[in-house]
Amino acid sequence: MHNLDLMVGSAFGSRVAGLRLERMRASARYIDGAFRNTAAVSPGLRPGTTWSTIGEFIAGGQRRTPPRPLPLFDPRPAWSRAAESGLRVTWLGHSSVLLEIDGARILTDPVWGPRASPFSFSGPKRFQPAPVALSELPALDAVVISHDHYDHLDYPTICALAHTDVPFYTSLGVGAHLESWGIAPERITELDWWESVRLPGAELLITATPSQHFSGRALSDRNQTLWSGFALQGPKHSLFFSGDTGLTDEYTEIRNRLGPFDLVLLEIGAFHAAWGQIHLGPENALQAHSLLGGRRLMPVHWGTFNLALHAWDEPVETLLSLAQQTSTALLIPQLGAAVEPARAPGVEAWWRALSSDGARALHDATPAVT
């Protein structure tokens, strides 16, 4: 893959027009010039929470970033051989996960850039580089992008992927950004909720599912593209990837229509009571997992960026505590660890080593995007 000096276009992306806009207008979710959630929820702060949230932000807080880099594995030796069970996952940071399912390799919401921001000099900076460089990934069969926020749709990463031939599957309208950054239109498939497409050359069905969130990369494009979760169904395994979402009863319908799921990947980080309708957080993630009827829950959207007002490890600590009370089966792999859920042992709270006196030596991170 090519490096960042070959980037084209603007990090803000491109507005939707032409036939793409006409297709969006045909969606039941596109109402009065913008996409809407099924439920009437606000993408902003809940009424009555503005001043308390601002005060909390100004007051600051401790431990919003880890004291040292997170421990990580080099996944490349594992990637050199097929998953014995047919299902393997590698967490690469935030919501970027390499999914190996029944012979197909799918990369979700790839973010290798240094900041979740349109600017190279400001915005949330990642805690450390990804476990491997983008150029060190194995050959991909597809990239799935849930929505257009900066911590899920990353300009430098897409520009680097533009020099490959990997196809992209995403929500309605997001293809405008991809195309403006060099992805050929024939490599882009945009889906409305409940639309499915079969991955060429693989026995894998990709379905966009309802979620409860919002979109936009600038002040003037709020909800001009759709946001989705995705179900991946192979001949032997299936899994669900939430993207960003609040808790929604639509997860019951997803289970009934597309489940059961061998693994459910749900966002747990960047949560706050003031915007609880558009992010899950650990407590609602457990409820969503129950609605989805998933066998095992893997948390994502944590441990990479400081995007909220909580301690960096609060989401995973809270999830672990609550899951023990409900006997929920968890999968919480270390960065870069290629793990087969069917063969994974019980959860080890590996992140606690960062704050303990007996922390083991951490591996050096590799460059982010090359």
Secondary structure by P-SEA (a helix, b strand, c coil): ccccccccccccbbbbccaaaaaaaacccccccccccccccccccccccaaaaaaaaaacccccccccccccccccccccccccccbbbbbccccccccccccbbbbccccccccccccccccccccccccccccccccccbbbbcccccccccaaaaaaaccccbbbbbcccaaaaaaaaccccccbbbbccccccccccccbbbbbbbbbbccccccccccccccbbbbbbccccccccccccccccaaaaaaaccccccbbbbbccccccccccccccaaaaaaaaaaacccbbbbcccccccccccccaaaaaaaaaaaaaabbbbbbbccccccccccccccccccccccccccccccccccccc
